[in-house]
Amino acid sequence: MALLKFICNECKTVYEELTSADTRPPCPECGSPNIQRYYQGKCYFGGGVAGGSECNKSSCSSCSGCAS
Ligand SMILES: [Zn+2]
């Protein structure tokens, strides 16, 4: 179990859940299952919107927004 950060693709809520790495808990705000792991830095939707730290290889491996 780990405290993981997720972002809802529907309402853009960022939230933390104490969960296993394979679990994708639905959004606590709108209940949508359309969520993804949230990473700061370049991996954030591939656009670097969130700023913060640079993407690293461990986050790229499961990041849907980062090409490399
Ligand atoms: Zn939501």
N, CA, C, O and the ligand as a Tripos MOL2 file, in Angstrom:
@<TRIPOS>MOLECULE
protein
  273   271    69     0     0
PROTEIN
NO_CHARGES

@<TRIPOS>ATOM
      1 N           0.8410   -1.1940    0.0000 N.3       1 MET1
      2 CA          0.0000    0.0000    0.0000 C.3       1 MET1
      3 C           0.8800    1.2490    0.0000 C.2       1 MET1
      4 O           1.9370    1.2890    0.6290 O.2       1 MET1
      5 N           0.4180    2.2470   -0.7120 N.am      2 ALA2
      6 CA          1.1620    3.4980   -0.7740 C.3       2 ALA2
      7 C           0.1850    4.6410   -0.9650 C.2       2 ALA2
      8 O          -0.9230    4.4510   -1.4670 O.2       2 ALA2
      9 N           0.6010    5.8210   -0.5630 N.am      3 LEU3
     10 CA         -0.2270    6.9980   -0.7770 C.3       3 LEU3
     11 C           0.0630    7.5350   -2.1700 C.2       3 LEU3
     12 O           1.1210    8.1100   -2.4230 O.2       3 LEU3
     13 N          -0.8930    7.3380   -3.0640 N.am      4 LEU4
     14 CA         -0.6990    7.7100   -4.4630 C.3       4 LEU4
     15 C          -1.5770    8.8990   -4.8090 C.2       4 LEU4
     16 O          -2.6520    9.0910   -4.2410 O.2       4 LEU4
     17 N          -1.0950    9.6860   -5.7500 N.am      5 LYS5
     18 CA         -1.8540   10.8480   -6.1960 C.3       5 LYS5
     19 C          -2.5180   10.5480   -7.5290 C.2       5 LYS5
     20 O          -1.9130    9.9650   -8.4280 O.2       5 LYS5
     21 N          -3.7690   10.9590   -7.6360 N.am      6 PHE6
     22 CA         -4.5300   10.7650   -8.8650 C.3       6 PHE6
     23 C          -5.1430   12.0910   -9.2870 C.2       6 PHE6
     24 O          -5.3140   12.9970   -8.4710 O.2       6 PHE6
     25 N          -5.4720   12.1960  -10.5770 N.am      7 ILE7
     26 CA         -6.2310   13.3560  -11.0480 C.3       7 ILE7
     27 C          -7.4260   12.8560  -11.8430 C.2       7 ILE7
     28 O          -7.3150   11.9270  -12.6430 O.2       7 ILE7
     29 N          -8.5640   13.4840  -11.6110 N.am      8 CYS8
     30 CA         -9.7900   13.1320  -12.3170 C.3       8 CYS8
     31 C          -9.8050   13.8260  -13.6740 C.2       8 CYS8
     32 O          -9.6070   15.0380  -13.7570 O.2       8 CYS8
     33 N         -10.0390   13.0630  -14.7310 N.am      9 ASN9
     34 CA        -10.0870   13.6440  -16.0650 C.3       9 ASN9
     35 C         -11.3880   14.3980  -16.3240 C.2       9 ASN9
     36 O         -11.5000   15.1370  -17.3020 O.2       9 ASN9
     37 N         -12.3490   14.2110  -15.4640 N.am     10 GLU10
     38 CA        -13.6480   14.8690  -15.6530 C.3      10 GLU10
     39 C         -13.6710   16.2390  -14.9780 C.2      10 GLU10
     40 O         -13.9690   17.2480  -15.6190 O.2      10 GLU10
     41 N         -13.3550   16.2710  -13.6830 N.am     11 CYS11
     42 CA        -13.4720   17.5310  -12.9500 C.3      11 CYS11
     43 C         -12.1150   18.0680  -12.5130 C.2      11 CYS11
     44 O         -12.0360   19.0880  -11.8280 O.2      11 CYS11
     45 N         -11.0490   17.3780  -12.9120 N.am     12 LYS12
     46 CA         -9.6700   17.8260  -12.6720 C.3      12 LYS12
     47 C          -9.2950   17.8750  -11.1970 C.2      12 LYS12
     48 O          -8.3240   18.5300  -10.8200 O.2      12 LYS12
     49 N         -10.0630   17.1860  -10.3680 N.am     13 THR13
     50 CA         -9.7210   17.1180   -8.9620 C.3      13 THR13
     51 C          -8.4670   16.2650   -8.7680 C.2      13 THR13
     52 O          -8.3700   15.1640   -9.3100 O.2      13 THR13
     53 N          -7.5220   16.7720   -8.0030 N.am     14 VAL14
     54 CA         -6.3480   15.9920   -7.6370 C.3      14 VAL14
     55 C          -6.5540   15.4860   -6.2170 C.2      14 VAL14
     56 O          -6.8950   16.2540   -5.3180 O.2      14 VAL14
     57 N          -6.3440   14.1870   -6.0230 N.am     15 TYR15
     58 CA         -6.5930   13.6150   -4.7120 C.3      15 TYR15
     59 C          -5.5970   12.5060   -4.4300 C.2      15 TYR15
     60 O          -4.9810   11.9480   -5.3380 O.2      15 TYR15
     61 N          -5.4560   12.2040   -3.1590 N.am     16 GLU16
     62 CA         -4.5450   11.1520   -2.7310 C.3      16 GLU16
     63 C          -5.3470   10.0050   -2.1570 C.2      16 GLU16
     64 O          -6.3400   10.2110   -1.4600 O.2      16 GLU16
     65 N          -4.9060    8.7980   -2.4550 N.am     17 GLU17
     66 CA         -5.5610    7.6250   -1.9090 C.3      17 GLU17
     67 C          -4.4990    6.6700   -1.4060 C.2      17 GLU17
     68 O          -3.4660    6.4790   -2.0480 O.2      17 GLU17
     69 N          -4.7570    6.0700   -0.2540 N.am     18 LEU18
     70 CA         -3.8880    5.0220    0.2490 C.3      18 LEU18
     71 C          -4.3300    3.7200   -0.4070 C.2      18 LEU18
     72 O          -5.3390    3.1320   -0.0190 O.2      18 LEU18
     73 N          -3.5760    3.2780   -1.3930 N.am     19 THR19
     74 CA         -4.0350    2.1670   -2.2240 C.3      19 THR19
     75 C          -2.8310    1.4320   -2.7890 C.2      19 THR19
     76 O          -1.6930    1.8820   -2.6550 O.2      19 THR19
     77 N          -3.0950    0.3030   -3.4190 N.am     20 SER20
     78 CA         -2.0300   -0.4080   -4.0930 C.3      20 SER20
     79 C          -1.8000    0.1980   -5.4670 C.2      20 SER20
     80 O          -2.6480    0.9380   -5.9660 O.2      20 SER20
     81 N          -0.6650   -0.1060   -6.0840 N.am     21 ALA21
     82 CA         -0.2750    0.5550   -7.3290 C.3      21 ALA21
     83 C          -1.2190    0.2330   -8.4830 C.2      21 ALA21
     84 O          -1.3320    1.0160   -9.4250 O.2      21 ALA21
     85 N          -1.8880   -0.9000   -8.4200 N.am     22 ASP22
     86 CA         -2.7370   -1.3170   -9.5260 C.3      22 ASP22
     87 C          -4.1620   -0.7970   -9.4220 C.2      22 ASP22
     88 O          -4.9470   -0.9220  -10.3620 O.2      22 ASP22
     89 N          -4.4910   -0.2170   -8.2850 N.am     23 THR23
     90 CA         -5.8640    0.2090   -8.0530 C.3      23 THR23
     91 C          -6.0690    1.6370   -8.5280 C.2      23 THR23
     92 O          -5.2190    2.5050   -8.3260 O.2      23 THR23
     93 N          -7.2120    1.8640   -9.1620 N.am     24 ARG24
     94 CA         -7.5560    3.2210   -9.5990 C.3      24 ARG24
     95 C          -8.8630    3.6160   -8.9340 C.2      24 ARG24
     96 O          -9.9410    3.3600   -9.4700 O.2      24 ARG24
     97 N          -8.7700    4.2310   -7.7860 N.am     25 PRO25
     98 CA         -9.9940    4.5890   -7.0620 C.3      25 PRO25
     99 C         -10.7570    5.6860   -7.7940 C.2      25 PRO25
    100 O         -10.1450    6.6220   -8.3080 O.2      25 PRO25
    101 N         -12.0780    5.5880   -7.8500 N.am     26 PRO26
    102 CA        -12.8720    6.6140   -8.5280 C.3      26 PRO26
    103 C         -12.7530    7.9660   -7.8350 C.2      26 PRO26
    104 O         -12.4280    8.0610   -6.6520 O.2      26 PRO26
    105 N         -13.0270    8.9990   -8.6100 N.am     27 CYS27
    106 CA        -12.9360   10.3680   -8.1160 C.3      27 CYS27
    107 C         -13.8410   10.5750   -6.9020 C.2      27 CYS27
    108 O         -15.0170   10.2130   -6.9440 O.2      27 CYS27
    109 N         -13.3080   11.1540   -5.8220 N.am     28 PRO28
    110 CA        -14.1330   11.3960   -4.6260 C.3      28 PRO28
    111 C         -15.1250   12.5350   -4.8230 C.2      28 PRO28
    112 O         -16.0840   12.6610   -4.0610 O.2      28 PRO28
    113 N         -14.9050   13.3520   -5.8250 N.am     29 GLU29
    114 CA        -15.7940   14.4940   -6.0580 C.3      29 GLU29
    115 C         -16.9790   14.1240   -6.9310 C.2      29 GLU29
    116 O         -18.1270   14.3920   -6.5770 O.2      29 GLU29
    117 N         -16.6980   13.4980   -8.0890 N.am     30 CYS30
    118 CA        -17.7840   13.2260   -9.0360 C.3      30 CYS30
    119 C         -18.0210   11.7320   -9.2420 C.2      30 CYS30
    120 O         -18.9650   11.3430   -9.9300 O.2      30 CYS30
    121 N         -17.1640   10.8860   -8.6460 N.am     31 GLY31
    122 CA        -17.3800    9.4560   -8.7370 C.3      31 GLY31
    123 C         -16.9340    8.8430  -10.0430 C.2      31 GLY31
    124 O         -17.1530    7.6530  -10.2660 O.2      31 GLY31
    125 N         -16.3150    9.6200  -10.9120 N.am     32 SER32
    126 CA        -15.9190    9.1160  -12.2280 C.3      32 SER32
    127 C         -14.7390    8.1510  -12.1150 C.2      32 SER32
    128 O         -13.8050    8.3970  -11.3520 O.2      32 SER32
    129 N         -14.7800    7.0520  -12.8720 N.am     33 PRO33
    130 CA        -13.6200    6.1520  -12.9470 C.3      33 PRO33
    131 C         -12.5830    6.6350  -13.9570 C.2      33 PRO33
    132 O         -11.5320    6.0160  -14.1160 O.2      33 PRO33
    133 N         -12.8760    7.7290  -14.6310 N.am     34 ASN34
    134 CA        -11.9840    8.2760  -15.6560 C.3      34 ASN34
    135 C         -10.9040    9.1250  -14.9960 C.2      34 ASN34
    136 O         -10.9300   10.3550  -15.0450 O.2      34 ASN34
    137 N          -9.9560    8.4270  -14.3780 N.am     35 ILE35
    138 CA         -8.8980    9.1070  -13.6410 C.3      35 ILE35
    139 C          -7.5620    8.5420  -14.0650 C.2      35 ILE35
    140 O          -7.5030    7.4990  -14.7160 O.2      35 ILE35
    141 N          -6.5000    9.2160  -13.7060 N.am     36 GLN36
    142 CA         -5.1700    8.6960  -13.9880 C.3      36 GLN36
    143 C          -4.2290    9.1020  -12.8780 C.2      36 GLN36
    144 O          -4.5050   10.0050  -12.0890 O.2      36 GLN36
    145 N          -3.0930    8.3970  -12.8440 N.am     37 ARG37
    146 CA         -2.0690    8.7640  -11.8810 C.3      37 ARG37
    147 C          -1.6060   10.1830  -12.1630 C.2      37 ARG37
    148 O          -1.4820   10.5930  -13.3170 O.2      37 ARG37
    149 N          -1.3560   10.9130  -11.1110 N.am     38 TYR38
    150 CA         -0.9430   12.3050  -11.2420 C.3      38 TYR38
    151 C           0.5470   12.4130  -10.9700 C.2      38 TYR38
    152 O           1.0420   11.9670   -9.9360 O.2      38 TYR38
    153 N           1.2450   13.0120  -11.9160 N.am     39 TYR39
    154 CA          2.6660   13.2660  -11.7280 C.3      39 TYR39
    155 C           2.9390   14.7360  -11.9640 C.2      39 TYR39
    156 O           2.3870   15.3490  -12.8780 O.2      39 TYR39
    157 N           3.7780   15.2810  -11.1450 N.am     40 GLN40
    158 CA          4.2040   16.6520  -11.3820 C.3      40 GLN40
    159 C           5.2760   16.6640  -12.4550 C.2      40 GLN40
    160 O           5.8910   15.6370  -12.7440 O.2      40 GLN40
    161 N           5.4970   17.8270  -13.0430 N.am     41 GLY41
    162 CA          6.5390   17.9560  -14.0390 C.3      41 GLY41
    163 C           6.0190   17.7190  -15.4380 C.2      41 GLY41
    164 O           4.8290   17.8940  -15.7010 O.2      41 GLY41
    165 N           6.8990   17.3240  -16.3340 N.am     42 LYS42
    166 CA          6.5680   17.2480  -17.7500 C.3      42 LYS42
    167 C           5.5220   16.1970  -18.0630 C.2      42 LYS42
    168 O           4.8360   16.2790  -19.0820 O.2      42 LYS42
    169 N           5.3990   15.2150  -17.1940 N.am     43 CYS43
    170 CA          4.4630   14.1410  -17.4660 C.3      43 CYS43
    171 C           3.0080   14.5480  -17.2820 C.2      43 CYS43
    172 O           2.1050   13.8180  -17.6890 O.2      43 CYS43
    173 N           2.7770   15.6790  -16.6860 N.am     44 TYR44
    174 CA          1.4010   16.0680  -16.4170 C.3      44 TYR44
    175 C           0.6750   16.3490  -17.7220 C.2      44 TYR44
    176 O           0.8240   17.4380  -18.2780 O.2      44 TYR44
    177 N          -0.0950   15.4130  -18.2220 N.am     45 PHE45
    178 CA         -0.8150   15.4920  -19.4840 C.3      45 PHE45
    179 C           0.1100   15.8280  -20.6460 C.2      45 PHE45
    180 O          -0.3460   16.3160  -21.6800 O.2      45 PHE45
    181 N           1.4150   15.5690  -20.4840 N.am     46 GLY46
    182 CA          2.3630   15.7920  -21.5680 C.3      46 GLY46
    183 C           2.6550   17.2410  -21.8430 C.2      46 GLY46
    184 O           3.4320   17.5460  -22.7480 O.2      46 GLY46
    185 N           2.0590   18.1480  -21.0920 N.am     47 GLY47
    186 CA          2.2190   19.5510  -21.4070 C.3      47 GLY47
    187 C           3.0390   20.3310  -20.4110 C.2      47 GLY47
    188 O           3.3060   21.5150  -20.6210 O.2      47 GLY47
    189 N           3.4460   19.6920  -19.3300 N.am     48 GLY48
    190 CA          4.2390   20.3940  -18.3280 C.3      48 GLY48
    191 C           3.4450   21.4760  -17.6170 C.2      48 GLY48
    192 O           4.0140   22.4660  -17.1580 O.2      48 GLY48
    193 N           2.1340   21.2910  -17.5240 N.am     49 VAL49
    194 CA          1.2850   22.3440  -16.9870 C.3      49 VAL49
    195 C           1.5140   22.5460  -15.4940 C.2      49 VAL49
    196 O           1.4740   23.6670  -14.9880 O.2      49 VAL49
    197 N           1.7480   21.4620  -14.8160 N.am     50 ALA50
    198 CA          1.7980   21.5320  -13.3660 C.3      50 ALA50
    199 C           3.1050   22.1210  -12.8480 C.2      50 ALA50
    200 O           3.1740   22.5450  -11.6950 O.2      50 ALA50
    201 N           4.1300   22.1510  -13.6740 N.am     51 GLY51
    202 CA          5.4130   22.6260  -13.1780 C.3      51 GLY51
    203 C           6.0240   21.6470  -12.2040 C.2      51 GLY51
    204 O           5.7040   20.4580  -12.2210 O.2      51 GLY51
    205 N           6.9000   22.1440  -11.3570 N.am     52 GLY52
    206 CA          7.4900   21.2620  -10.3600 C.3      52 GLY52
    207 C           8.6350   20.4610  -10.9330 C.2      52 GLY52
    208 O           9.3390   20.9140  -11.8350 O.2      52 GLY52
    209 N           8.8170   19.2660  -10.4000 N.am     53 SER53
    210 CA          9.9890   18.4820  -10.7360 C.3      53 SER53
    211 C           9.9240   17.9340  -12.1570 C.2      53 SER53
    212 O           8.8420   17.7790  -12.7250 O.2      53 SER53
    213 N          11.0620   17.6520  -12.7100 N.am     54 GLU54
    214 CA         11.1350   17.0270  -14.0230 C.3      54 GLU54
    215 C          10.6300   15.5910  -13.9420 C.2      54 GLU54
    216 O          10.7060   14.9400  -12.9010 O.2      54 GLU54
    217 N          10.1270   15.1330  -15.0440 N.am     55 CYS55
    218 CA          9.7180   13.7420  -15.1530 C.3      55 CYS55
    219 C          10.9390   12.8260  -15.0020 C.2      55 CYS55
    220 O          12.0160   13.1380  -15.5090 O.2      55 CYS55
    221 N          10.7730   11.7230  -14.3210 N.am     56 ASN56
    222 CA         11.8550   10.7490  -14.2840 C.3      56 ASN56
    223 C          11.3840    9.4270  -14.8730 C.2      56 ASN56
    224 O          10.1950    9.2470  -15.1380 O.2      56 ASN56
    225 N          12.2900    8.5310  -15.0700 N.am     57 LYS57
    226 CA         11.9450    7.2980  -15.7900 C.3      57 LYS57
    227 C          10.9480    6.4330  -15.0450 C.2      57 LYS57
    228 O          10.1590    5.7240  -15.6690 O.2      57 LYS57
    229 N          10.9680    6.4770  -13.7410 N.am     58 SER58
    230 CA         10.0380    5.6460  -13.0020 C.3      58 SER58
    231 C           8.6120    6.1540  -13.1790 C.2      58 SER58
    232 O           7.6760    5.3560  -13.2140 O.2      58 SER58
    233 N           8.4320    7.4700  -13.2930 N.am     59 SER59
    234 CA          7.0840    7.9570  -13.5170 C.3      59 SER59
    235 C           6.6870    7.8390  -14.9890 C.2      59 SER59
    236 O           5.5070    7.6660  -15.2900 O.2      59 SER59
    237 N           7.6440    7.9290  -15.9060 N.am     60 CYS60
    238 CA          7.3260    7.7860  -17.3250 C.3      60 CYS60
    239 C           6.7840    6.4010  -17.6520 C.2      60 CYS60
    240 O           5.9800    6.2500  -18.5720 O.2      60 CYS60
    241 N           7.2160    5.3970  -16.9100 N.am     61 SER61
    242 CA          6.8490    4.0400  -17.2610 C.3      61 SER61
    243 C           5.3440    3.8250  -17.2150 C.2      61 SER61
    244 O           4.8180    2.9840  -17.9440 O.2      61 SER61
    245 N           4.6450    4.5710  -16.3690 N.am     62 SER62
    246 CA          3.1990    4.3890  -16.2860 C.3      62 SER62
    247 C           2.4690    5.6870  -16.5940 C.2      62 SER62
    248 O           1.2840    5.8280  -16.2910 O.2      62 SER62
    249 N           3.1690    6.6190  -17.1860 N.am     63 CYS63
    250 CA          2.5470    7.9180  -17.4780 C.3      63 CYS63
    251 C           1.9270    7.8830  -18.8650 C.2      63 CYS63
    252 O           2.5750    7.4650  -19.8240 O.2      63 CYS63
    253 N           0.6900    8.3150  -18.9770 N.am     64 SER64
    254 CA          0.0030    8.2750  -20.2650 C.3      64 SER64
    255 C           0.2470    9.5330  -21.0830 C.2      64 SER64
    256 O          -0.0930    9.5830  -22.2650 O.2      64 SER64
    257 N           0.8360   10.5500  -20.4600 N.am     65 GLY65
    258 CA          0.9510   11.8120  -21.1760 C.3      65 GLY65
    259 C           2.3310   12.1230  -21.6740 C.2      65 GLY65
    260 O           2.5310   13.1640  -22.3010 O.2      65 GLY65
    261 N           3.3070   11.2550  -21.4210 N.am     66 CYS66
    262 CA          4.6930   11.5470  -21.7280 C.3      66 CYS66
    263 C           5.1980   10.5910  -22.7970 C.2      66 CYS66
    264 O           5.1130    9.3740  -22.6290 O.2      66 CYS66
    265 N           5.7210   11.1270  -23.8920 N.am     67 ALA67
    266 CA          6.0980   10.2970  -25.0220 C.3      67 ALA67
    267 C           7.3160    9.4390  -24.7280 C.2      67 ALA67
    268 O           7.3910    8.2990  -25.1870 O.2      67 ALA67
    269 N           8.2450    9.9490  -23.9920 N.am     68 SER68
    270 CA          9.4500    9.1740  -23.7020 C.3      68 SER68
    271 C           9.5490    8.9430  -22.2260 C.2      68 SER68
    272 O          10.4950    8.3060  -21.7630 O.2      68 SER68
    273 ZN        -14.0000   13.9910  -10.7240 Zn       69 ZN69
@<TRIPOS>BOND
     1     1     2 1
     2     2     3 1
     3     3     4 2
     4     3     5 am
     5     5     6 1
     6     6     7 1
     7     7     8 2
     8     7     9 am
     9     9    10 1
    10    10    11 1
    11    11    12 2
    12    11    13 am
    13    13    14 1
    14    14    15 1
    15    15    16 2
    16    15    17 am
    17    17    18 1
    18    18    19 1
    19    19    20 2
    20    19    21 am
    21    21    22 1
    22    22    23 1
    23    23    24 2
    24    23    25 am
    25    25    26 1
    26    26    27 1
    27    27    28 2
    28    27    29 am
    29    29    30 1
    30    30    31 1
    31    31    32 2
    32    31    33 am
    33    33    34 1
    34    34    35 1
    35    35    36 2
    36    35    37 am
    37    37    38 1
    38    38    39 1
    39    39    40 2
    40    39    41 am
    41    41    42 1
    42    42    43 1
    43    43    44 2
    44    43    45 am
    45    45    46 1
    46    46    47 1
    47    47    48 2
    48    47    49 am
    49    49    50 1
    50    50    51 1
    51    51    52 2
    52    51    53 am
    53    53    54 1
    54    54    55 1
    55    55    56 2
    56    55    57 am
    57    57    58 1
    58    58    59 1
    59    59    60 2
    60    59    61 am
    61    61    62 1
    62    62    63 1
    63    63    64 2
    64    63    65 am
    65    65    66 1
    66    66    67 1
    67    67    68 2
    68    67    69 am
    69    69    70 1
    70    70    71 1
    71    71    72 2
    72    71    73 am
    73    73    74 1
    74    74    75 1
    75    75    76 2
    76    75    77 am
    77    77    78 1
    78    78    79 1
    79    79    80 2
    80    79    81 am
    81    81    82 1
    82    82    83 1
    83    83    84 2
    84    83    85 am
    85    85    86 1
    86    86    87 1
    87    87    88 2
    88    87    89 am
    89    89    90 1
    90    90    91 1
    91    91    92 2
    92    91    93 am
    93    93    94 1
    94    94    95 1
    95    95    96 2
    96    95    97 am
    97    97    98 1
    98    98    99 1
    99    99   100 2
   100    99   101 am
   101   101   102 1
   102   102   103 1
   103   103   104 2
   104   103   105 am
   105   105   106 1
   106   106   107 1
   107   107   108 2
   108   107   109 am
   109   109   110 1
   110   110   111 1
   111   111   112 2
   112   111   113 am
   113   113   114 1
   114   114   115 1
   115   115   116 2
   116   115   117 am
   117   117   118 1
   118   118   119 1
   119   119   120 2
   120   119   121 am
   121   121   122 1
   122   122   123 1
   123   123   124 2
   124   123   125 am
   125   125   126 1
   126   126   127 1
   127   127   128 2
   128   127   129 am
   129   129   130 1
   130   130   131 1
   131   131   132 2
   132   131   133 am
   133   133   134 1
   134   134   135 1
   135   135   136 2
   136   135   137 am
   137   137   138 1
   138   138   139 1
   139   139   140 2
   140   139   141 am
   141   141   142 1
   142   142   143 1
   143   143   144 2
   144   143   145 am
   145   145   146 1
   146   146   147 1
   147   147   148 2
   148   147   149 am
   149   149   150 1
   150   150   151 1
   151   151   152 2
   152   151   153 am
   153   153   154 1
   154   154   155 1
   155   155   156 2
   156   155   157 am
   157   157   158 1
   158   158   159 1
   159   159   160 2
   160   159   161 am
   161   161   162 1
   162   162   163 1
   163   163   164 2
   164   163   165 am
   165   165   166 1
   166   166   167 1
   167   167   168 2
   168   167   169 am
   169   169   170 1
   170   170   171 1
   171   171   172 2
   172   171   173 am
   173   173   174 1
   174   174   175 1
   175   175   176 2
   176   175   177 am
   177   177   178 1
   178   178   179 1
   179   179   180 2
   180   179   181 am
   181   181   182 1
   182   182   183 1
   183   183   184 2
   184   183   185 am
   185   185   186 1
   186   186   187 1
   187   187   188 2
   188   187   189 am
   189   189   190 1
   190   190   191 1
   191   191   192 2
   192   191   193 am
   193   193   194 1
   194   194   195 1
   195   195   196 2
   196   195   197 am
   197   197   198 1
   198   198   199 1
   199   199   200 2
   200   199   201 am
   201   201   202 1
   202   202   203 1
   203   203   204 2
   204   203   205 am
   205   205   206 1
   206   206   207 1
   207   207   208 2
   208   207   209 am
   209   209   210 1
   210   210   211 1
   211   211   212 2
   212   211   213 am
   213   213   214 1
   214   214   215 1
   215   215   216 2
   216   215   217 am
   217   217   218 1
   218   218   219 1
   219   219   220 2
   220   219   221 am
   221   221   222 1
   222   222   223 1
   223   223   224 2
   224   223   225 am
   225   225   226 1
   226   226   227 1
   227   227   228 2
   228   227   229 am
   229   229   230 1
   230   230   231 1
   231   231   232 2
   232   231   233 am
   233   233   234 1
   234   234   235 1
   235   235   236 2
   236   235   237 am
   237   237   238 1
   238   238   239 1
   239   239   240 2
   240   239   241 am
   241   241   242 1
   242   242   243 1
   243   243   244 2
   244   243   245 am
   245   245   246 1
   246   246   247 1
   247   247   248 2
   248   247   249 am
   249   249   250 1
   250   250   251 1
   251   251   252 2
   252   251   253 am
   253   253   254 1
   254   254   255 1
   255   255   256 2
   256   255   257 am
   257   257   258 1
   258   258   259 1
   259   259   260 2
   260   259   261 am
   261   261   262 1
   262   262   263 1
   263   263   264 2
   264   263   265 am
   265   265   266 1
   266   266   267 1
   267   267   268 2
   268   267   269 am
   269   269   270 1
   270   270   271 1
   271   271   272 2
@<TRIPOS>SUBSTRUCTURE
     1 MET1         2 RESIDUE 1 A MET
     2 ALA2         6 RESIDUE 1 A ALA
     3 LEU3        10 RESIDUE 1 A LEU
     4 LEU4        14 RESIDUE 1 A LEU
     5 LYS5        18 RESIDUE 1 A LYS
     6 PHE6        22 RESIDUE 1 A PHE
     7 ILE7        26 RESIDUE 1 A ILE
     8 CYS8        30 RESIDUE 1 A CYS
     9 ASN9        34 RESIDUE 1 A ASN
    10 GLU10       38 RESIDUE 1 A GLU
    11 CYS11       42 RESIDUE 1 A CYS
    12 LYS12       46 RESIDUE 1 A LYS
    13 THR13       50 RESIDUE 1 A THR
    14 VAL14       54 RESIDUE 1 A VAL
    15 TYR15       58 RESIDUE 1 A TYR
    16 GLU16       62 RESIDUE 1 A GLU
    17 GLU17       66 RESIDUE 1 A GLU
    18 LEU18       70 RESIDUE 1 A LEU
    19 THR19       74 RESIDUE 1 A THR
    20 SER20       78 RESIDUE 1 A SER
    21 ALA21       82 RESIDUE 1 A ALA
    22 ASP22       86 RESIDUE 1 A ASP
    23 THR23       90 RESIDUE 1 A THR
    24 ARG24       94 RESIDUE 1 A ARG
    25 PRO25       98 RESIDUE 1 A PRO
    26 PRO26      102 RESIDUE 1 A PRO
    27 CYS27      106 RESIDUE 1 A CYS
    28 PRO28      110 RESIDUE 1 A PRO
    29 GLU29      114 RESIDUE 1 A GLU
    30 CYS30      118 RESIDUE 1 A CYS
    31 GLY31      122 RESIDUE 1 A GLY
    32 SER32      126 RESIDUE 1 A SER
    33 PRO33      130 RESIDUE 1 A PRO
    34 ASN34      134 RESIDUE 1 A ASN
    35 ILE35      138 RESIDUE 1 A ILE
    36 GLN36      142 RESIDUE 1 A GLN
    37 ARG37      146 RESIDUE 1 A ARG
    38 TYR38      150 RESIDUE 1 A TYR
    39 TYR39      154 RESIDUE 1 A TYR
    40 GLN40      158 RESIDUE 1 A GLN
    41 GLY41      162 RESIDUE 1 A GLY
    42 LYS42      166 RESIDUE 1 A LYS
    43 CYS43      170 RESIDUE 1 A CYS
    44 TYR44      174 RESIDUE 1 A TYR
    45 PHE45      178 RESIDUE 1 A PHE
    46 GLY46      182 RESIDUE 1 A GLY
    47 GLY47      186 RESIDUE 1 A GLY
    48 GLY48      190 RESIDUE 1 A GLY
    49 VAL49      194 RESIDUE 1 A VAL
    50 ALA50      198 RESIDUE 1 A ALA
    51 GLY51      202 RESIDUE 1 A GLY
    52 GLY52      206 RESIDUE 1 A GLY
    53 SER53      210 RESIDUE 1 A SER
    54 GLU54      214 RESIDUE 1 A GLU
    55 CYS55      218 RESIDUE 1 A CYS
    56 ASN56      222 RESIDUE 1 A ASN
    57 LYS57      226 RESIDUE 1 A LYS
    58 SER58      230 RESIDUE 1 A SER
    59 SER59      234 RESIDUE 1 A SER
    60 CYS60      238 RESIDUE 1 A CYS
    61 SER61      242 RESIDUE 1 A SER
    62 SER62      246 RESIDUE 1 A SER
    63 CYS63      250 RESIDUE 1 A CYS
    64 SER64      254 RESIDUE 1 A SER
    65 GLY65      258 RESIDUE 1 A GLY
    66 CYS66      262 RESIDUE 1 A CYS
    67 ALA67      266 RESIDUE 1 A ALA
    68 SER68      270 RESIDUE 1 A SER
    69 ZN69       273 GROUP 0 **** ****
